[in-house]
Amino acid sequence: MTSVDDRLRSFYEQRAAEEPASDPEALLRFDKALAAAALKPGERVLDVGAKWGGLGVRAREQALGITYTGLDLSDANVQTAASLSLDVRQADVTKRLPVGDAEFDCVFCLELLEHLTSPVALLEELRRVLAENGRAVVSVPSPYSWVEVYRELFHRHDPEGHLNAFTTPVMQNLAALAGFRLERTLGTSEPLFDRKARTLTVAGAWGDTSRLEQPLASLAEFLGAEQVG
């Protein structure tokens, strides 16, 4: 019998082969994520779950002047990225990321946590690879989007391989467990798409909690008090 990791790898290799040539929603997500990150020229950026490097292409088109590195499970995606002169490396994000401690100024993790059996383990890795005062931009599908509600009400299957659903309080708890502070939440889709995802800008180690814009959930509050008290 194949392992869970092997079955997931097979599924995502198939999904990589089915990737559309153009994805307007992804472009919108990239633009909003890049704006939220407020990148400066010369900053080192890691894109976890990069696919073929679409975020890197968008950053290049905007002439942001960053140093871009991507990680993705699919060899097909890595080869496509190489053809676009993008540094995307093959990596299993369920394991230790093949990059050094405090190596990056900003980390992106867009539409990936919902596919993982242990999302908090990856968040811990994002925290490890971020430099002091670094920030992470994380996007997950909203469990309240009309797409998710439709699937639930009409018993439709999920073709995307989602294993988790995240409310904002749950994301606050996960961020706290990994040593992040949730700074703000942003919608990444226009009303026309109505497939709203939350871009979560989570930055730095626990410290001054006055920057929080909304109350912490109980577990996050407990962890924050434990670490700053």
Secondary structure, 3 states (H helix, E strand, C coil): CCCHHHHHHHHHHHHHHCCCCCCHHHHHHHHHHHHHHCCCCCCEEEEECCCCCHHHHHHHHCCCCCEEEEEECCHHHHHHHHHCCCCEEECCCCCCCCCCCCCEEEEEEECCHHHCCCHHHHHHHHHHHEEEEEEEEEEEECCCCHHHHHHHHCCCCCCCCCCCCCCHHHHHHHHHHCCCEEEEEEECCCCCCCCCEEEEEEECCCCCHHHCCCCCCHHHHHHHHHHHC
